[in-house]
Amino acid sequence: MNDIKNINLGGVPFAIDMNAYYALEDYLTDIENHFSNANGAQEIVKDIESRIAEIFKERPDALEVVALKDVHEAIAVMGTPEDFGAESSDDEKYDDIPETEWIFGKKMMRDEENALIGGVCSGLSAYLGIDDPIWVRLGMAGLILGMGVGFGLYIILWVVMPAAKTASDRLAMRGDDINVENISKEMERGMETLTESMNKFGEKVTEFGDKFTKKG
């Protein structure tokens, strides 16, 4: 019988046998090395750890102790280093990783990144696969103005729909596979969006300053 170690993964405590622990440690080390120079590296690794913790919790045959096969199944879902272009210190250690049959499901969440108010309509748009949230917003506006029930419905949805805070959340909101490759791409897209927003804000500040100087 293997020794058992207690760990904290993504803020969730787990008991894990030592063979599984060493395999998980090696995998996370490969991920950390791969993203060490990337923008938002800590957030990427943190999001990946949280997703692996979710996979452990969602195991159909979840037991009290995480075993090696559970780590292998999580790696199959997230992708081996080779899948997302990383180098491994020992490629052979991933030879036993199975083909995944994991089924991903969409989650209804508020999309605060593209929100006008609370992100309800943009979240519903992502969940329903509608490219432009304007159509959901128009539908909600019609319910508010026409039947008078839209406002109450919006408030209820705002309360019951959690906000998509992380890259994994945003992937789940759209029904995309939540693996290492997609998490890193989503984080990169988020950084680009943030940079673009900051640049636009800077332009507005400069424009306001120029107008104020001219008036002075």
LUMLUMSE-957976 format. One record per atom (N, C-alpha, C): residue number from 0; residue in one letter; atom name; x, y, z. Coordinates in steps of 0.2 Angstrom, whole numbers. Layout:
BEGIN
NUM;a;CA;X;Y;Z
...
This chain:
BEGIN
0;m;N;4;-6;0
0;m;CA;0;0;0
0;m;C;4;6;0
1;n;N;3;11;-4
1;n;CA;7;17;-5
1;n;C;5;22;1
2;d;N;10;26;3
2;d;CA;9;31;8
2;d;C;5;36;5
3;i;N;1;40;10
3;i;CA;-4;45;8
3;i;C;-1;52;10
4;k;N;-2;57;5
4;k;CA;0;63;7
4;k;C;-6;68;6
5;n;N;-6;73;10
5;n;CA;-12;78;10
5;n;C;-9;84;6
6;i;N;-13;86;1
6;i;CA;-11;92;-3
6;i;C;-16;97;-3
7;n;N;-15;103;-5
7;n;CA;-20;108;-7
7;n;C;-19;110;-14
8;l;N;-24;108;-18
8;l;CA;-23;110;-25
8;l;C;-29;114;-27
9;g;N;-27;120;-30
9;g;CA;-32;125;-32
9;g;C;-37;127;-26
10;g;N;-34;127;-20
10;g;CA;-38;129;-14
10;g;C;-42;123;-11
11;v;N;-41;117;-14
11;v;CA;-45;112;-12
11;v;C;-41;106;-9
12;p;N;-42;104;-3
12;p;CA;-38;99;0
12;p;C;-40;92;-3
13;f;N;-34;88;-4
13;f;CA;-35;81;-7
13;f;C;-30;77;-3
14;a;N;-32;70;-2
14;a;CA;-27;65;0
14;a;C;-25;61;-6
15;i;N;-19;61;-7
15;i;CA;-16;58;-14
15;i;C;-11;53;-12
16;d;N;-11;47;-16
16;d;CA;-5;42;-14
16;d;C;1;45;-17
17;m;N;7;42;-15
17;m;CA;13;45;-17
17;m;C;15;44;-24
18;n;N;13;39;-27
18;n;CA;14;38;-35
18;n;C;10;43;-39
19;a;N;4;44;-37
19;a;CA;0;50;-40
19;a;C;3;57;-38
20;y;N;5;58;-32
20;y;CA;8;64;-31
20;y;C;14;66;-35
21;y;N;19;61;-36
21;y;CA;25;62;-40
21;y;C;23;64;-47
22;a;N;18;60;-50
22;a;CA;16;61;-56
22;a;C;13;68;-57
23;l;N;9;70;-53
23;l;CA;6;77;-53
23;l;C;11;82;-52
24;e;N;16;81;-48
24;e;CA;21;86;-46
24;e;C;25;87;-53
25;d;N;27;81;-56
25;d;CA;31;82;-62
25;d;C;27;86;-68
26;y;N;20;84;-68
26;y;CA;16;87;-73
26;y;C;16;95;-72
27;l;N;15;97;-66
27;l;CA;14;104;-64
27;l;C;21;108;-65
28;t;N;26;104;-64
28;t;CA;33;107;-65
28;t;C;34;108;-72
29;d;N;32;104;-77
29;d;CA;33;105;-84
29;d;C;28;111;-86
30;i;N;22;111;-83
30;i;CA;18;117;-85
30;i;C;21;124;-83
31;e;N;24;124;-77
31;e;CA;27;130;-74
31;e;C;33;132;-78
32;n;N;37;127;-80
32;n;CA;43;129;-84
32;n;C;41;131;-91
33;h;N;36;128;-94
33;h;CA;33;130;-100
33;h;C;31;138;-100
34;f;N;27;140;-95
34;f;CA;24;146;-95
34;f;C;28;151;-91
35;s;N;34;150;-89
35;s;CA;38;154;-84
35;s;C;39;161;-87
36;n;N;39;161;-94
36;n;CA;41;168;-96
36;n;C;35;171;-100
37;a;N;29;168;-99
37;a;CA;23;171;-102
37;a;C;19;176;-98
38;n;N;16;180;-101
38;n;CA;12;185;-97
38;n;C;7;182;-93
39;g;N;6;184;-87
39;g;CA;1;181;-83
39;g;C;3;174;-81
40;a;N;9;172;-81
40;a;CA;11;165;-79
40;a;C;8;162;-73
41;q;N;8;166;-68
41;q;CA;5;163;-61
41;q;C;-2;162;-62
42;e;N;-6;166;-65
42;e;CA;-13;165;-66
42;e;C;-14;159;-70
43;i;N;-10;158;-76
43;i;CA;-11;152;-80
43;i;C;-11;146;-76
44;v;N;-5;145;-72
44;v;CA;-4;140;-68
44;v;C;-9;139;-63
45;k;N;-11;144;-59
45;k;CA;-16;144;-54
45;k;C;-23;141;-57
46;d;N;-25;144;-63
46;d;CA;-31;142;-66
46;d;C;-31;134;-68
47;i;N;-25;132;-71
47;i;CA;-24;125;-72
47;i;C;-24;120;-66
48;e;N;-21;123;-61
48;e;CA;-22;119;-55
48;e;C;-29;118;-52
49;s;N;-33;124;-53
49;s;CA;-40;124;-51
49;s;C;-44;119;-55
50;r;N;-42;119;-62
50;r;CA;-46;115;-66
50;r;C;-45;107;-65
51;i;N;-38;106;-63
51;i;CA;-37;99;-61
51;i;C;-40;97;-55
52;a;N;-41;102;-50
52;a;CA;-45;100;-44
52;a;C;-52;99;-45
53;e;N;-55;103;-50
53;e;CA;-62;101;-52
53;e;C;-63;94;-55
54;i;N;-58;92;-59
54;i;CA;-58;86;-62
54;i;C;-58;80;-57
55;f;N;-53;81;-52
55;f;CA;-53;76;-46
55;f;C;-60;76;-43
56;k;N;-63;82;-42
56;k;CA;-69;82;-38
56;k;C;-75;79;-42
57;e;N;-74;79;-49
57;e;CA;-80;77;-53
57;e;C;-79;70;-55
58;r;N;-74;66;-53
58;r;CA;-73;60;-55
58;r;C;-80;56;-54
59;p;N;-82;52;-59
59;p;CA;-88;48;-57
59;p;C;-87;43;-52
60;d;N;-81;40;-51
60;d;CA;-80;35;-46
60;d;C;-75;38;-40
61;a;N;-77;45;-39
61;a;CA;-72;48;-34
61;a;C;-72;44;-28
62;l;N;-65;44;-26
62;l;CA;-64;40;-19
62;l;C;-61;45;-15
63;e;N;-59;43;-9
63;e;CA;-56;48;-4
63;e;C;-49;49;-6
64;v;N;-46;45;-9
64;v;CA;-38;46;-11
64;v;C;-38;46;-18
65;v;N;-34;51;-21
65;v;CA;-33;52;-28
65;v;C;-27;47;-29
66;a;N;-28;43;-34
66;a;CA;-24;38;-37
66;a;C;-20;40;-43
67;l;N;-15;36;-45
67;l;CA;-11;37;-51
67;l;C;-16;38;-57
68;k;N;-21;33;-58
68;k;CA;-25;33;-63
68;k;C;-29;40;-64
69;d;N;-31;42;-58
69;d;CA;-35;49;-58
69;d;C;-30;54;-61
70;v;N;-24;54;-59
70;v;CA;-19;59;-62
70;v;C;-19;59;-69
71;h;N;-18;52;-71
71;h;CA;-17;51;-79
71;h;C;-23;53;-82
72;e;N;-29;52;-79
72;e;CA;-36;54;-83
72;e;C;-36;62;-83
73;a;N;-34;65;-78
73;a;CA;-34;73;-78
73;a;C;-29;75;-83
74;i;N;-23;72;-84
74;i;CA;-18;74;-89
74;i;C;-21;73;-96
75;a;N;-25;68;-96
75;a;CA;-28;66;-103
75;a;C;-33;72;-105
76;v;N;-36;75;-100
76;v;CA;-41;80;-101
76;v;C;-37;87;-102
77;m;N;-32;88;-98
77;m;CA;-29;94;-99
77;m;C;-24;95;-105
78;g;N;-21;89;-107
78;g;CA;-16;88;-112
78;g;C;-9;87;-109
79;t;N;-6;83;-113
79;t;CA;1;82;-111
79;t;C;5;88;-113
80;p;N;11;88;-110
80;p;CA;16;94;-113
80;p;C;17;94;-120
81;e;N;17;88;-123
81;e;CA;18;88;-130
81;e;C;12;91;-134
82;d;N;6;90;-131
82;d;CA;0;93;-134
82;d;C;0;100;-134
83;f;N;3;104;-130
83;f;CA;3;111;-130
83;f;C;10;114;-131
84;g;N;14;110;-134
84;g;CA;20;113;-136
84;g;C;26;114;-131
85;a;N;25;110;-125
85;a;CA;30;111;-120
85;a;C;35;105;-120
86;e;N;41;106;-117
86;e;CA;46;101;-117
86;e;C;45;97;-110
87;s;N;46;91;-110
87;s;CA;46;87;-104
87;s;C;53;84;-103
88;s;N;55;84;-96
88;s;CA;61;81;-94
88;s;C;61;74;-96
89;d;N;55;71;-96
89;d;CA;55;63;-98
89;d;C;49;62;-101
90;d;N;49;62;-108
90;d;CA;43;61;-112
90;d;C;39;54;-111
91;e;N;43;49;-109
91;e;CA;41;42;-108
91;e;C;36;42;-102
92;k;N;36;47;-97
92;k;CA;32;46;-91
92;k;C;24;48;-93
93;y;N;23;50;-100
93;y;CA;17;52;-102
93;y;C;14;46;-107
94;d;N;18;41;-107
94;d;CA;16;35;-112
94;d;C;10;32;-110
95;d;N;8;32;-103
95;d;CA;2;28;-101
95;d;C;-4;32;-101
96;i;N;-3;39;-103
96;i;CA;-9;43;-103
96;i;C;-15;40;-107
97;p;N;-21;39;-105
97;p;CA;-26;36;-109
97;p;C;-29;42;-114
98;e;N;-33;39;-119
98;e;CA;-37;44;-123
98;e;C;-43;46;-118
99;t;N;-45;53;-118
99;t;CA;-50;55;-114
99;t;C;-57;54;-117
100;e;N;-62;52;-113
100;e;CA;-69;52;-115
100;e;C;-73;57;-111
101;w;N;-69;62;-108
101;w;CA;-72;67;-104
101;w;C;-77;71;-108
102;i;N;-83;72;-105
102;i;CA;-88;76;-109
102;i;C;-88;83;-105
103;f;N;-87;88;-109
103;f;CA;-87;95;-107
103;f;C;-94;98;-107
104;g;N;-97;102;-103
104;g;CA;-103;105;-103
104;g;C;-103;112;-102
105;k;N;-108;116;-105
105;k;CA;-108;123;-104
105;k;C;-110;125;-97
106;k;N;-108;131;-95
106;k;CA;-110;133;-89
106;k;C;-113;140;-90
107;m;N;-119;142;-88
107;m;CA;-122;148;-88
107;m;C;-119;153;-83
108;m;N;-115;158;-86
108;m;CA;-112;163;-82
108;m;C;-112;170;-84
109;r;N;-111;175;-80
109;r;CA;-111;182;-82
109;r;C;-105;183;-85
110;d;N;-105;187;-91
110;d;CA;-99;189;-95
110;d;C;-97;196;-93
111;e;N;-94;197;-88
111;e;CA;-92;204;-86
111;e;C;-87;207;-90
112;e;N;-84;203;-94
112;e;CA;-79;206;-98
112;e;C;-82;210;-104
113;n;N;-88;208;-106
113;n;CA;-91;211;-112
113;n;C;-98;214;-109
114;a;N;-98;216;-103
114;a;CA;-105;218;-100
114;a;C;-106;225;-101
115;l;N;-113;227;-102
115;l;CA;-115;234;-102
115;l;C;-117;236;-95
116;i;N;-120;231;-92
116;i;CA;-123;232;-85
116;i;C;-120;227;-80
117;g;N;-123;221;-80
117;g;CA;-120;215;-76
117;g;C;-118;209;-79
118;g;N;-118;209;-86
118;g;CA;-115;204;-90
118;g;C;-120;198;-91
119;v;N;-126;199;-89
119;v;CA;-131;194;-90
119;v;C;-132;192;-97
120;c;N;-134;197;-101
120;c;CA;-135;196;-108
120;c;C;-129;194;-112
121;s;N;-123;196;-111
121;s;CA;-118;194;-114
121;s;C;-116;187;-112
122;g;N;-117;185;-106
122;g;CA;-116;178;-104
122;g;C;-121;173;-107
123;l;N;-128;175;-107
123;l;CA;-133;171;-111
123;l;C;-131;170;-118
124;s;N;-128;176;-121
124;s;CA;-126;176;-128
124;s;C;-121;170;-129
125;a;N;-116;170;-125
125;a;CA;-110;165;-125
125;a;C;-113;158;-124
126;y;N;-117;158;-119
126;y;CA;-120;151;-118
126;y;C;-124;148;-124
127;l;N;-128;153;-127
127;l;CA;-133;151;-132
127;l;C;-129;150;-139
128;g;N;-123;152;-139
128;g;CA;-119;152;-145
128;g;C;-120;158;-150
129;i;N;-123;163;-148
129;i;CA;-125;169;-152
129;i;C;-119;174;-152
130;d;N;-116;175;-158
130;d;CA;-110;179;-158
130;d;C;-110;186;-156
131;d;N;-116;189;-157
131;d;CA;-117;196;-155
131;d;C;-122;197;-150
132;p;N;-120;199;-143
132;p;CA;-125;199;-138
132;p;C;-130;205;-139
133;i;N;-130;209;-144
133;i;CA;-135;214;-145
133;i;C;-142;211;-146
134;w;N;-142;205;-149
134;w;CA;-149;202;-150
134;w;C;-152;199;-144
135;v;N;-148;197;-139
135;v;CA;-150;195;-132
135;v;C;-152;201;-129
136;r;N;-148;207;-129
136;r;CA;-150;213;-126
136;r;C;-157;216;-129
137;l;N;-158;216;-135
137;l;CA;-164;218;-138
137;l;C;-170;214;-136
138;g;N;-169;207;-135
138;g;CA;-174;203;-133
138;g;C;-176;205;-126
139;m;N;-171;206;-121
139;m;CA;-172;208;-115
139;m;C;-175;214;-114
140;a;N;-173;219;-118
140;a;CA;-176;226;-118
140;a;C;-184;225;-120
141;g;N;-185;221;-125
141;g;CA;-192;220;-127
141;g;C;-196;217;-122
142;l;N;-194;213;-118
142;l;CA;-197;210;-112
142;l;C;-199;215;-107
143;i;N;-194;220;-106
143;i;CA;-194;225;-101
143;i;C;-200;230;-103
144;l;N;-199;232;-109
144;l;CA;-204;237;-112
144;l;C;-211;235;-114
145;g;N;-211;228;-116
145;g;CA;-217;226;-119
145;g;C;-221;222;-113
146;m;N;-218;217;-110
146;m;CA;-222;213;-105
146;m;C;-221;215;-98
147;g;N;-216;219;-97
147;g;CA;-214;222;-90
147;g;C;-211;217;-86
148;v;N;-209;211;-88
148;v;CA;-206;205;-84
148;v;C;-199;205;-85
149;g;N;-196;209;-90
149;g;CA;-189;208;-91
149;g;C;-185;210;-86
150;f;N;-187;216;-82
150;f;CA;-182;219;-77
150;f;C;-182;214;-71
151;g;N;-187;211;-69
151;g;CA;-187;206;-64
151;g;C;-183;200;-66
152;l;N;-184;197;-72
152;l;CA;-180;192;-75
152;l;C;-173;193;-75
153;y;N;-171;199;-77
153;y;CA;-164;201;-77
153;y;C;-161;201;-70
154;i;N;-164;204;-65
154;i;CA;-162;204;-58
154;i;C;-161;197;-56
155;i;N;-166;192;-57
155;i;CA;-165;185;-55
155;i;C;-159;182;-58
156;l;N;-158;183;-65
156;l;CA;-153;180;-68
156;l;C;-146;183;-65
157;w;N;-146;189;-64
157;w;CA;-140;192;-61
157;w;C;-138;189;-54
158;v;N;-143;187;-50
158;v;CA;-142;184;-44
158;v;C;-139;177;-45
159;v;N;-143;173;-49
159;v;CA;-142;166;-49
159;v;C;-136;164;-54
160;m;N;-134;168;-58
160;m;CA;-128;167;-63
160;m;C;-122;169;-60
161;p;N;-117;165;-59
161;p;CA;-110;167;-56
161;p;C;-107;171;-62
162;a;N;-102;175;-60
162;a;CA;-98;179;-65
162;a;C;-92;174;-67
163;a;N;-91;175;-73
163;a;CA;-85;171;-76
163;a;C;-79;175;-75
164;k;N;-75;173;-69
164;k;CA;-69;177;-67
164;k;C;-63;174;-70
165;t;N;-62;168;-71
165;t;CA;-56;165;-74
165;t;C;-56;163;-81
166;a;N;-51;161;-84
166;a;CA;-50;159;-90
166;a;C;-55;152;-91
167;s;N;-54;148;-86
167;s;CA;-58;142;-86
167;s;C;-66;143;-86
168;d;N;-68;148;-82
168;d;CA;-75;150;-82
168;d;C;-77;153;-89
169;r;N;-73;157;-92
169;r;CA;-75;159;-99
169;r;C;-75;154;-104
170;l;N;-71;149;-104
170;l;CA;-71;143;-108
170;l;C;-77;139;-107
171;a;N;-79;138;-100
171;a;CA;-85;134;-99
171;a;C;-91;138;-101
172;m;N;-91;144;-100
172;m;CA;-97;148;-102
172;m;C;-98;147;-110
173;r;N;-93;146;-114
173;r;CA;-94;145;-121
173;r;C;-94;138;-123
174;g;N;-93;134;-118
174;g;CA;-93;126;-120
174;g;C;-87;124;-123
175;d;N;-81;128;-123
175;d;CA;-75;126;-126
175;d;C;-71;121;-121
176;d;N;-67;117;-123
176;d;CA;-63;112;-119
176;d;C;-59;116;-115
177;i;N;-59;114;-108
177;i;CA;-55;117;-103
177;i;C;-48;113;-102
178;n;N;-44;115;-107
178;n;CA;-37;111;-106
178;n;C;-32;117;-106
179;v;N;-25;114;-105
179;v;CA;-20;119;-104
179;v;C;-19;124;-110
180;e;N;-20;121;-116
180;e;CA;-19;125;-122
180;e;C;-24;131;-123
181;n;N;-31;129;-121
181;n;CA;-36;134;-122
181;n;C;-36;139;-116
182;i;N;-34;137;-110
182;i;CA;-33;141;-104
182;i;C;-27;146;-106
183;s;N;-22;144;-109
183;s;CA;-16;149;-110
183;s;C;-18;154;-116
184;k;N;-22;151;-121
184;k;CA;-25;156;-126
184;k;C;-30;161;-123
185;e;N;-34;159;-119
185;e;CA;-39;163;-116
185;e;C;-36;168;-112
186;m;N;-30;166;-108
186;m;CA;-27;171;-104
186;m;C;-23;176;-108
187;e;N;-20;174;-114
187;e;CA;-17;178;-119
187;e;C;-22;183;-122
188;r;N;-28;181;-124
188;r;CA;-33;185;-126
188;r;C;-35;190;-121
189;g;N;-36;188;-115
189;g;CA;-38;193;-110
189;g;C;-33;198;-109
190;m;N;-26;196;-109
190;m;CA;-21;201;-108
190;m;C;-21;206;-114
191;e;N;-22;204;-120
191;e;CA;-23;208;-126
191;e;C;-29;213;-125
192;t;N;-34;211;-123
192;t;CA;-40;215;-122
192;t;C;-39;220;-116
193;l;N;-35;218;-111
193;l;CA;-34;223;-106
193;l;C;-29;228;-108
194;t;N;-24;226;-112
194;t;CA;-19;231;-115
194;t;C;-23;236;-119
195;e;N;-27;233;-124
195;e;CA;-31;238;-128
195;e;C;-35;243;-124
196;s;N;-39;240;-119
196;s;CA;-43;245;-115
196;s;C;-39;250;-112
197;m;N;-33;248;-109
197;m;CA;-28;253;-106
197;m;C;-26;258;-111
198;n;N;-24;256;-117
198;n;CA;-22;261;-122
198;n;C;-28;266;-124
199;k;N;-34;263;-125
199;k;CA;-40;267;-126
199;k;C;-41;272;-121
200;f;N;-40;270;-114
200;f;CA;-41;274;-109
200;f;C;-36;280;-109
201;g;N;-29;278;-110
201;g;CA;-24;283;-111
201;g;C;-25;288;-116
202;e;N;-28;286;-122
202;e;CA;-29;290;-127
202;e;C;-35;295;-125
203;k;N;-40;293;-121
203;k;CA;-45;297;-119
203;k;C;-42;302;-114
204;v;N;-38;300;-110
204;v;CA;-35;305;-105
204;v;C;-31;310;-108
205;t;N;-27;308;-113
205;t;CA;-23;313;-117
205;t;C;-27;318;-121
206;e;N;-32;315;-124
206;e;CA;-37;319;-127
206;e;C;-40;324;-123
207;f;N;-42;322;-117
207;f;CA;-45;327;-112
207;f;C;-40;332;-110
208;g;N;-34;330;-109
208;g;CA;-29;334;-107
208;g;C;-27;340;-112
209;d;N;-27;338;-118
209;d;CA;-26;342;-124
209;d;C;-32;348;-124
210;k;N;-38;345;-123
210;k;CA;-44;350;-123
210;k;C;-43;355;-118
211;f;N;-42;352;-112
211;f;CA;-41;356;-106
211;f;C;-36;362;-107
212;t;N;-30;360;-110
212;t;CA;-24;364;-111
212;t;C;-26;370;-115
213;k;N;-30;368;-121
213;k;CA;-32;373;-126
213;k;C;-37;378;-123
214;k;N;-41;375;-119
214;k;CA;-46;380;-115
214;k;C;-42;385;-111
215;g;N;-37;382;-107
215;g;CA;-33;386;-103
215;g;C;-29;392;-106
